[in-house]
Amino acid sequence: MLSLSLSCAPVQAPTIRLLCGGMTQTIFPLVESYLREESDREKALEFVAAKKNMDRYESVMDFLFCEVFPSFRNRCFAYYEDREKPLREIITEGQRQEFEKLLLCAVKHAYKLFCEERQVSWVRFRSEALGLLNRVA
């Protein structure tokens, strides 16, 4: 006689990351639009950040901003604990525009690396991305 055995094991649901929200709250619309245009673009960011812990952040944009500009990391975590204002209240409009240019350059570079299947460390990615914008400016 054939016997069947069933077992149940908890399965961890995949983490769903919000694109925007948290400390950055949609203040970088050009970057967000670029990432939304094609699903591979957000995957590209995950590709270059493979060894980074994105789960520490409330949104992909918080992650991107704080890991490209690490001097804001502590303020971001303070925001999560209701001890800091959102980024839009901390920086000027001119700073916001400059940050957006840099972040857009970074995500475009991440997409290029993803398409080329070229893995680099986060430090190198960040350096290359910021260096590209400096050459254009």
Sequence and secondary structure as in RCSB ss.txt:
>XXXX:A:sequence
MLSLSLSCAPVQAPTIRLLCGGMTQTIFPLVESYLREESDREKALEFVAAKKNMDRYESVMDFLFCEVFPSFRNR
CFAYYEDREKPLREIITEGQRQEFEKLLLCAVKHAYKLFCEERQVSWVRFRSEALGLLNRVA
>XXXX:A:secstr
                 BSS TTTTT  HHHHHHHHH HHHHHHHHHHTTTS GGGSSBHHHHHHHHHSGGGHHH
HHHHHTTSS  GGGTS HHHHHHHHHHHHHHHHHHHHHHHHT    HHHHHHHHHHHHHHH 
